[in-house]
Amino acid sequence: MEGGGGGDAFGYATAPLAWHDFLERMRQPSAAEFVKSIKGFIMTFSNRAPDPEHDSAAVQEFLENMEGAFRAHSPWAGSSEEELEWAGEGLEKYVMTKLFNRVFASVPEDVKSDEELFEKMSLLQQFIRPENLDIKPEYQNETSWLLVQKELQKINMYKAPRDKLACILNCCKVINNLLLNASIVSNENPPGADEFLPVLIYVTIKANPPQLHSNLLYIQRYRRQSRLVSEAQYFFTNMLSAESFIWNIDAESLSMDERDFQKKMDLAREHLLGLTASSENQDNQTNFDVREQKSQANRNSDVNLSSKDNLQGLGLDMRRGNDVIDKPVERVQSISDLEKKGAAELLKEDDLNKKIQEYPFLFARAGDLTVADVEHLLNSYKQLVLKYVALSQGMGVNLETPPVQSMQTVSDLEASDECGECSKY
């Protein structure tokens, strides 16, 4: 996945030819000293305990020193300034691809922030509208914004800071172009930051890329500071502003009544837990069907049972005088009842994240997984199935097995997990 760099639809991708040129030069015998220095730095760095501030400073210093040494060594002798610039890009890409698993979301604080931000956007995206962010009707273009969301969601496909930054810049450039075109059509003044930032905020919430907070920190810490300038700096700063706004979103910032805002957030949280009204109706129908199946089974097993006996077998005492059903006697709760009760209790917790921290893949997408996750996921899947089937059997409920979707193959995960060229060193 890393071999060719980020997407190049809008002009900020790493150049594949320059990247492969860097690798070819590193294979030359005259580059042996460089390779030894790089390997030594990576090994020493990897053996240290994570310390984001110190780690960032160490990487920045190493990249700066190595780039300065390029000019004095034969593999880059006589190279133009542009070639030396691409050599620096290649070095950053190589080093950070190797160190990615060591430095990305490397401390608990970053992991927790990722989870909290992802959860908040998961709730907001269910009810937020462009009008809540004061986006003018002439600038609203939800269909085209889907393209922007897809561009931002690519950020976890890459490991190099520049490639991740490319996803953000591509996203911002599309928004900028859409706003400019809309202003021309509507004879409006060229859009500025007041028009751009609200759209970026809205698109970010709708895209909700996992680990957004860690991705932004990663770019800040490990993208060469001398290259995070000009247009790249402007758009990246806007993304940081969008993240900050989302962290602090409340009723006032969305021009909503406080009660209405809290109600929508609560309903969104319930929806994530599967507690919508439609699911309740479906559960009620399921419970009724289960009782009917048990009643039919009792009638088949003993033809001498009376109607009253059948009902009592289900824990119900029917009063024939007024057809009123009394309180159930030793009524066995269905799986749906238990699930609904547990989810309702879960909603009462002050910090929902604490309850789901033991399930790190709950909000993950396919692109977030690595080969190392497969064994853990398989074991979790087996435990889940065994518990589910055992519970169903224990309650005497025959439920249909849900269709199993095809899993991504290990070869597919390997292709997306590591740079094939880098692994040769």
C-alpha positions as a Python dict, from the first residue, in 0.01 Angstrom:
ca = {
    (1, 'M'): (0, 0, 0),
    (2, 'E'): (287, 234, 82),
    (3, 'G'): (487, 165, -229),
    (4, 'G'): (317, 420, -453),
    (5, 'G'): (231, 690, -203),
    (6, 'G'): (-93, 874, -143),
    (7, 'G'): (-365, 945, -398),
    (8, 'D'): (-260, 1181, -675),
    (9, 'A'): (-601, 1307, -792),
    (10, 'F'): (-533, 1660, -677),
    (11, 'G'): (-161, 1701, -708),
    (12, 'Y'): (-10, 1637, -364),
    (13, 'A'): (88, 1272, -393),
    (14, 'T'): (438, 1140, -353),
    (15, 'A'): (586, 1069, -692),
    (16, 'P'): (626, 691, -734),
    (17, 'L'): (926, 731, -965),
    (18, 'A'): (1109, 950, -713),
    (19, 'W'): (1028, 702, -434),
    (20, 'H'): (1164, 406, -631),
    (21, 'D'): (1465, 613, -736),
    (22, 'F'): (1546, 664, -367),
    (23, 'L'): (1523, 289, -303),
    (24, 'E'): (1743, 208, -603),
    (25, 'R'): (2013, 448, -487),
    (26, 'M'): (1999, 300, -137),
    (27, 'R'): (2078, -42, -287),
    (28, 'Q'): (2406, 81, -435),
    (29, 'P'): (2720, -39, -255),
    (30, 'S'): (2827, 322, -204),
    (31, 'A'): (2514, 378, 7),
    (32, 'A'): (2607, 106, 259),
    (33, 'E'): (2705, 366, 519),
    (34, 'F'): (2364, 534, 485),
    (35, 'V'): (2179, 206, 517),
    (36, 'K'): (2378, 116, 828),
    (37, 'S'): (2303, 452, 989),
    (38, 'I'): (1932, 429, 912),
    (39, 'K'): (1903, 73, 1042),
    (40, 'G'): (2092, 167, 1358),
    (41, 'F'): (1863, 460, 1426),
    (42, 'I'): (1550, 253, 1371),
    (43, 'M'): (1672, -25, 1601),
    (44, 'T'): (1780, 210, 1879),
    (45, 'F'): (1460, 413, 1852),
    (46, 'S'): (1236, 105, 1855),
    (47, 'N'): (1387, -20, 2180),
    (48, 'R'): (1301, 298, 2371),
    (49, 'A'): (981, 348, 2566),
    (50, 'P'): (728, 573, 2389),
    (51, 'D'): (765, 943, 2463),
    (52, 'P'): (589, 1144, 2189),
    (53, 'E'): (768, 1473, 2253),
    (54, 'H'): (1114, 1318, 2271),
    (55, 'D'): (1039, 1079, 1984),
    (56, 'S'): (932, 1366, 1757),
    (57, 'A'): (1247, 1566, 1832),
    (58, 'A'): (1469, 1262, 1771),
    (59, 'V'): (1313, 1184, 1432),
    (60, 'Q'): (1324, 1547, 1317),
    (61, 'E'): (1691, 1574, 1413),
    (62, 'F'): (1786, 1246, 1244),
    (63, 'L'): (1608, 1334, 918),
    (64, 'E'): (1769, 1679, 912),
    (65, 'N'): (2119, 1539, 966),
    (66, 'M'): (2076, 1263, 706),
    (67, 'E'): (1942, 1498, 443),
    (68, 'G'): (2240, 1724, 496),
    (69, 'A'): (2471, 1427, 445),
    (70, 'F'): (2314, 1335, 109),
    (71, 'R'): (2503, 1611, -70),
    (72, 'A'): (2843, 1474, 35),
    (73, 'H'): (2795, 1112, -71),
    (74, 'S'): (2826, 954, -412),
    (75, 'P'): (2475, 809, -453),
    (76, 'W'): (2347, 1168, -478),
    (77, 'A'): (2657, 1335, -619),
    (78, 'G'): (2564, 1588, -885),
    (79, 'S'): (2193, 1565, -804),
    (80, 'S'): (1970, 1865, -861),
    (81, 'E'): (1791, 2041, -574),
    (82, 'E'): (1468, 1873, -678),
    (83, 'E'): (1630, 1529, -668),
    (84, 'L'): (1774, 1600, -324),
    (85, 'E'): (1431, 1714, -210),
    (86, 'W'): (1277, 1387, -327),
    (87, 'A'): (1559, 1196, -158),
    (88, 'G'): (1457, 1363, 168),
    (89, 'E'): (1094, 1267, 104),
    (90, 'G'): (1202, 909, 37),
    (91, 'L'): (1403, 899, 359),
    (92, 'E'): (1110, 1026, 566),
    (93, 'K'): (877, 775, 404),
    (94, 'Y'): (1113, 483, 462),
    (95, 'V'): (1197, 566, 825),
    (96, 'M'): (840, 643, 930),
    (97, 'T'): (700, 333, 757),
    (98, 'K'): (940, 127, 966),
    (99, 'L'): (861, 315, 1287),
    (100, 'F'): (487, 349, 1232),
    (101, 'N'): (370, 75, 1471),
    (102, 'R'): (605, 209, 1736),
    (103, 'V'): (501, 577, 1726),
    (104, 'F'): (140, 589, 1602),
    (105, 'A'): (-110, 617, 1891),
    (106, 'S'): (171, 497, 2115),
    (107, 'V'): (40, 629, 2449),
    (108, 'P'): (-293, 561, 2626),
    (109, 'E'): (-391, 929, 2618),
    (110, 'D'): (-392, 931, 2236),
    (111, 'V'): (-588, 604, 2218),
    (112, 'K'): (-850, 736, 2459),
    (113, 'S'): (-883, 1062, 2263),
    (114, 'D'): (-932, 866, 1942),
    (115, 'E'): (-1214, 665, 2096),
    (116, 'E'): (-1388, 968, 2244),
    (117, 'L'): (-1366, 1174, 1925),
    (118, 'F'): (-1485, 884, 1712),
    (119, 'E'): (-1781, 822, 1942),
    (120, 'K'): (-1879, 1189, 1946),
    (121, 'M'): (-1872, 1212, 1566),
    (122, 'S'): (-2065, 883, 1544),
    (123, 'L'): (-2344, 1049, 1742),
    (124, 'L'): (-2331, 1390, 1572),
    (125, 'Q'): (-2334, 1250, 1219),
    (126, 'Q'): (-2677, 1099, 1278),
    (127, 'F'): (-2856, 1432, 1309),
    (128, 'I'): (-2628, 1721, 1213),
    (129, 'R'): (-2734, 1919, 907),
    (130, 'P'): (-2547, 2183, 703),
    (131, 'E'): (-2785, 2445, 845),
    (132, 'N'): (-2655, 2371, 1196),
    (133, 'L'): (-2316, 2504, 1085),
    (134, 'D'): (-2461, 2803, 899),
    (135, 'I'): (-2361, 2668, 559),
    (136, 'K'): (-2548, 2869, 297),
    (137, 'P'): (-2789, 2675, 71),
    (138, 'E'): (-2595, 2774, -241),
    (139, 'Y'): (-2284, 2609, -95),
    (140, 'Q'): (-2454, 2285, 7),
    (141, 'N'): (-2363, 1991, -213),
    (142, 'E'): (-2399, 1666, -20),
    (143, 'T'): (-2354, 1448, -328),
    (144, 'S'): (-2016, 1597, -412),
    (145, 'W'): (-1921, 1600, -45),
    (146, 'L'): (-1927, 1219, -55),
    (147, 'L'): (-1614, 1239, -272),
    (148, 'V'): (-1450, 1457, -8),
    (149, 'Q'): (-1544, 1214, 267),
    (150, 'K'): (-1393, 921, 77),
    (151, 'E'): (-1071, 1116, 30),
    (152, 'L'): (-1045, 1182, 403),
    (153, 'Q'): (-1129, 822, 489),
    (154, 'K'): (-820, 707, 298),
    (155, 'I'): (-595, 852, 567),
    (156, 'N'): (-556, 518, 748),
    (157, 'M'): (-444, 343, 430),
    (158, 'Y'): (-100, 504, 454),
    (159, 'K'): (187, 517, 700),
    (160, 'A'): (410, 797, 571),
    (161, 'P'): (327, 1140, 718),
    (162, 'R'): (329, 1301, 374),
    (163, 'D'): (82, 1047, 233),
    (164, 'K'): (-155, 1102, 525),
    (165, 'L'): (-123, 1476, 478),
    (166, 'A'): (-202, 1428, 107),
    (167, 'C'): (-543, 1285, 201),
    (168, 'I'): (-620, 1597, 405),
    (169, 'L'): (-498, 1835, 136),
    (170, 'N'): (-692, 1655, -136),
    (171, 'C'): (-1004, 1674, 81),
    (172, 'C'): (-954, 2048, 139),
    (173, 'K'): (-883, 2123, -226),
    (174, 'V'): (-1203, 1954, -339),
    (175, 'I'): (-1402, 2158, -86),
    (176, 'N'): (-1228, 2476, -201),
    (177, 'N'): (-1304, 2404, -567),
    (178, 'L'): (-1668, 2319, -494),
    (179, 'L'): (-1717, 2643, -304),
    (180, 'L'): (-1548, 2845, -576),
    (181, 'N'): (-1764, 2691, -847),
    (182, 'A'): (-2078, 2748, -641),
    (183, 'S'): (-1987, 3114, -586),
    (184, 'I'): (-1941, 3165, -958),
    (185, 'V'): (-2277, 3007, -1039),
    (186, 'S'): (-2458, 3212, -775),
    (187, 'N'): (-2264, 3534, -847),
    (188, 'E'): (-2133, 3543, -491),
    (189, 'N'): (-1800, 3682, -374),
    (190, 'P'): (-1515, 3427, -371),
    (191, 'P'): (-1552, 3210, -59),
    (192, 'G'): (-1316, 3258, 234),
    (193, 'A'): (-1239, 3086, 562),
    (194, 'D'): (-1587, 3162, 694),
    (195, 'E'): (-1736, 2949, 418),
    (196, 'F'): (-1461, 2689, 399),
    (197, 'L'): (-1422, 2582, 765),
    (198, 'P'): (-1791, 2496, 832),
    (199, 'V'): (-1795, 2267, 526),
    (200, 'L'): (-1471, 2100, 638),
    (201, 'I'): (-1620, 2045, 985),
    (202, 'Y'): (-1938, 1894, 840),
    (203, 'V'): (-1751, 1667, 601),
    (204, 'T'): (-1514, 1550, 875),
    (205, 'I'): (-1805, 1456, 1102),
    (206, 'K'): (-1976, 1267, 820),
    (207, 'A'): (-1654, 1089, 718),
    (208, 'N'): (-1554, 1014, 1079),
    (209, 'P'): (-1221, 846, 995),
    (210, 'P'): (-1104, 623, 1283),
    (211, 'Q'): (-808, 751, 1487),
    (212, 'L'): (-835, 1101, 1342),
    (213, 'H'): (-676, 1257, 1651),
    (214, 'S'): (-373, 1027, 1631),
    (215, 'N'): (-339, 1087, 1258),
    (216, 'L'): (-322, 1464, 1310),
    (217, 'L'): (-71, 1427, 1594),
    (218, 'Y'): (136, 1190, 1382),
    (219, 'I'): (159, 1445, 1099),
    (220, 'Q'): (246, 1723, 1344),
    (221, 'R'): (518, 1519, 1509),
    (222, 'Y'): (681, 1338, 1219),
    (223, 'R'): (626, 1538, 901),
    (224, 'R'): (947, 1733, 835),
    (225, 'Q'): (877, 2078, 973),
    (226, 'S'): (1061, 2245, 686),
    (227, 'R'): (806, 2096, 444),
    (228, 'L'): (490, 2165, 643),
    (229, 'V'): (461, 2514, 497),
    (230, 'S'): (262, 2726, 254),
    (231, 'E'): (-57, 2563, 121),
    (232, 'A'): (6, 2243, 316),
    (233, 'Q'): (33, 2437, 641),
    (234, 'Y'): (-280, 2641, 567),
    (235, 'F'): (-506, 2343, 497),
    (236, 'F'): (-359, 2134, 778),
    (237, 'T'): (-418, 2420, 1023),
    (238, 'N'): (-781, 2430, 909),
    (239, 'M'): (-812, 2057, 981),
    (240, 'L'): (-675, 2112, 1331),
    (241, 'S'): (-933, 2389, 1376),
    (242, 'A'): (-1208, 2155, 1257),
    (243, 'E'): (-1100, 1892, 1509),
    (244, 'S'): (-1094, 2148, 1790),
    (245, 'F'): (-1444, 2268, 1698),
    (246, 'I'): (-1581, 1912, 1697),
    (247, 'W'): (-1431, 1841, 2039),
    (248, 'N'): (-1620, 2140, 2179),
    (249, 'I'): (-1949, 2107, 1989),
    (250, 'D'): (-2251, 2176, 2205),
    (251, 'A'): (-2607, 2301, 2155),
    (252, 'E'): (-2500, 2663, 2115),
    (253, 'S'): (-2237, 2591, 1851),
    (254, 'L'): (-2502, 2412, 1642),
    (255, 'S'): (-2765, 2683, 1697),
    (256, 'M'): (-2987, 2431, 1879),
    (257, 'D'): (-3192, 2433, 2198),
    (258, 'E'): (-3004, 2259, 2480),
    (259, 'R'): (-3283, 2010, 2550),
    (260, 'D'): (-3324, 1932, 2181),
    (261, 'F'): (-2949, 1879, 2144),
    (262, 'Q'): (-2931, 1643, 2442),
    (263, 'K'): (-3236, 1454, 2320),
    (264, 'K'): (-3082, 1404, 1977),
    (265, 'M'): (-2753, 1291, 2130),
    (266, 'D'): (-2936, 1041, 2352),
    (267, 'L'): (-3139, 906, 2061),
    (268, 'A'): (-2824, 876, 1852),
    (269, 'R'): (-2656, 682, 2134),
    (270, 'E'): (-2956, 453, 2160),
    (271, 'H'): (-2948, 398, 1786),
    (272, 'L'): (-2584, 289, 1806),
    (273, 'L'): (-2687, 35, 2067),
    (274, 'G'): (-2977, -92, 1858),
    (275, 'L'): (-3254, 46, 2078),
    (276, 'T'): (-3469, 217, 1816),
    (277, 'A'): (-3845, 190, 1823),
    (278, 'S'): (-3846, -34, 1520),
    (279, 'S'): (-3612, -282, 1685),
    (280, 'E'): (-3835, -288, 1992),
    (281, 'N'): (-4136, -373, 1777),
    (282, 'Q'): (-3936, -643, 1608),
    (283, 'D'): (-3829, -782, 1947),
    (284, 'N'): (-4190, -789, 2066),
    (285, 'Q'): (-4294, -978, 1755),
    (286, 'T'): (-4004, -1220, 1803),
    (287, 'N'): (-4101, -1283, 2165),
    (288, 'F'): (-4460, -1349, 2059),
    (289, 'D'): (-4344, -1594, 1791),
    (290, 'V'): (-4123, -1775, 2046),
    (291, 'R'): (-4417, -1811, 2286),
    (292, 'E'): (-4632, -1942, 2004),
    (293, 'Q'): (-4367, -2197, 1907),
    (294, 'K'): (-4344, -2320, 2269),
    (295, 'S'): (-4723, -2338, 2295),
    (296, 'Q'): (-4742, -2543, 1976),
    (297, 'A'): (-4467, -2775, 2101),
    (298, 'N'): (-4656, -2836, 2425),
    (299, 'R'): (-4975, -2918, 2236),
    (300, 'N'): (-4790, -3167, 2016),
    (301, 'S'): (-4619, -3336, 2311),
    (302, 'D'): (-4938, -3384, 2513),
    (303, 'V'): (-5272, -3372, 2333),
    (304, 'N'): (-5455, -3395, 2670),
    (305, 'L'): (-5329, -3055, 2790),
    (306, 'S'): (-5602, -2798, 2810),
    (307, 'S'): (-5575, -2444, 2674),
    (308, 'K'): (-5529, -2320, 3028),
    (309, 'D'): (-5245, -2567, 3084),
    (310, 'N'): (-5071, -2451, 2767),
    (311, 'L'): (-5081, -2091, 2884),
    (312, 'Q'): (-4956, -2184, 3230),
    (313, 'G'): (-4667, -2370, 3064),
    (314, 'L'): (-4558, -2031, 2941),
    (315, 'G'): (-4582, -1884, 3289),
    (316, 'L'): (-4916, -1711, 3234),
    (317, 'D'): (-5242, -1744, 3424),
    (318, 'M'): (-5539, -1656, 3205),
    (319, 'R'): (-5849, -1530, 3382),
    (320, 'R'): (-6135, -1629, 3157),
    (321, 'G'): (-6385, -1400, 3327),
    (322, 'N'): (-6243, -1079, 3184),
    (323, 'D'): (-5963, -1204, 2959),
    (324, 'V'): (-5704, -1014, 3165),
    (325, 'I'): (-5355, -1163, 3191),
    (326, 'D'): (-5207, -1156, 3541),
    (327, 'K'): (-4842, -1105, 3623),
    (328, 'P'): (-4623, -1374, 3467),
    (329, 'V'): (-4517, -1663, 3686),
    (330, 'E'): (-4151, -1761, 3649),
    (331, 'R'): (-4143, -1609, 3304),
    (332, 'V'): (-3820, -1687, 3119),
    (333, 'Q'): (-3677, -1377, 2955),
    (334, 'S'): (-3591, -1404, 2588),
    (335, 'I'): (-3252, -1319, 2443),
    (336, 'S'): (-3401, -999, 2305),
    (337, 'D'): (-3532, -906, 2651),
    (338, 'L'): (-3193, -960, 2809),
    (339, 'E'): (-3016, -771, 2532),
    (340, 'K'): (-3255, -478, 2562),
    (341, 'K'): (-3225, -469, 2940),
    (342, 'G'): (-2846, -477, 2928),
    (343, 'A'): (-2827, -205, 2665),
    (344, 'A'): (-3063, 13, 2868),
    (345, 'E'): (-2836, -27, 3171),
    (346, 'L'): (-2536, 52, 2956),
    (347, 'L'): (-2693, 380, 2852),
    (348, 'K'): (-2706, 491, 3215),
    (349, 'E'): (-2327, 480, 3247),
    (350, 'D'): (-2152, 817, 3263),
    (351, 'D'): (-1867, 707, 3043),
    (352, 'L'): (-1969, 462, 2774),
    (353, 'N'): (-1610, 431, 2653),
    (354, 'K'): (-1505, 258, 2973),
    (355, 'K'): (-1751, -20, 2898),
    (356, 'I'): (-1623, -86, 2548),
    (357, 'Q'): (-1248, -44, 2593),
    (358, 'E'): (-1209, -420, 2607),
    (359, 'Y'): (-1346, -439, 2252),
    (360, 'P'): (-1087, -244, 2049),
    (361, 'F'): (-1234, -344, 1712),
    (362, 'L'): (-1590, -230, 1787),
    (363, 'F'): (-1558, 87, 1578),
    (364, 'A'): (-1283, -35, 1346),
    (365, 'R'): (-1313, -68, 971),
    (366, 'A'): (-1150, -323, 742),
    (367, 'G'): (-874, -81, 645),
    (368, 'D'): (-772, -44, 1010),
    (369, 'L'): (-682, -411, 1057),
    (370, 'T'): (-340, -570, 1026),
    (371, 'V'): (-226, -929, 989),
    (372, 'A'): (-146, -936, 1360),
    (373, 'D'): (-514, -869, 1438),
    (374, 'V'): (-643, -1179, 1257),
    (375, 'E'): (-564, -1434, 1530),
    (376, 'H'): (-712, -1212, 1802),
    (377, 'L'): (-1027, -1150, 1598),
    (378, 'L'): (-1068, -1521, 1520),
    (379, 'N'): (-1041, -1617, 1888),
    (380, 'S'): (-1290, -1345, 1983),
    (381, 'Y'): (-1527, -1465, 1712),
    (382, 'K'): (-1512, -1826, 1838),
    (383, 'Q'): (-1581, -1718, 2196),
    (384, 'L'): (-1872, -1501, 2086),
    (385, 'V'): (-2033, -1781, 1882),
    (386, 'L'): (-1995, -2036, 2162),
    (387, 'K'): (-2150, -1801, 2418),
    (388, 'Y'): (-2432, -1704, 2184),
    (389, 'V'): (-2517, -2062, 2089),
    (390, 'A'): (-2491, -2181, 2451),
    (391, 'L'): (-2726, -1903, 2566),
    (392, 'S'): (-2976, -1985, 2292),
    (393, 'Q'): (-2971, -2356, 2373),
    (394, 'G'): (-3003, -2290, 2743),
    (395, 'M'): (-3316, -2082, 2681),
    (396, 'G'): (-3458, -2336, 2441),
    (397, 'V'): (-3471, -2081, 2159),
    (398, 'N'): (-3381, -2185, 1806),
    (399, 'L'): (-3251, -1877, 1628),
    (400, 'E'): (-3134, -1866, 1271),
    (401, 'T'): (-2760, -1827, 1229),
    (402, 'P'): (-2680, -1485, 1082),
    (403, 'P'): (-2508, -1493, 745),
    (404, 'V'): (-2131, -1487, 776),
    (405, 'Q'): (-1968, -1234, 549),
    (406, 'S'): (-1652, -1335, 371),
    (407, 'M'): (-1341, -1235, 561),
    (408, 'Q'): (-1057, -1042, 406),
    (409, 'T'): (-779, -1282, 321),
    (410, 'V'): (-446, -1273, 494),
    (411, 'S'): (-278, -1191, 165),
    (412, 'D'): (-503, -887, 126),
    (413, 'L'): (-413, -769, 475),
    (414, 'E'): (-45, -821, 409),
    (415, 'A'): (-71, -614, 94),
    (416, 'S'): (-214, -322, 288),
    (417, 'D'): (-2, -362, 599),
    (418, 'E'): (352, -304, 484),
    (419, 'C'): (550, -149, 201),
    (420, 'G'): (677, -433, -11),
    (421, 'E'): (983, -241, -120),
    (422, 'C'): (1070, -133, 233),
    (423, 'S'): (1060, -489, 365),
    (424, 'K'): (1360, -579, 150),
    (425, 'Y'): (1593, -392, 385),
}
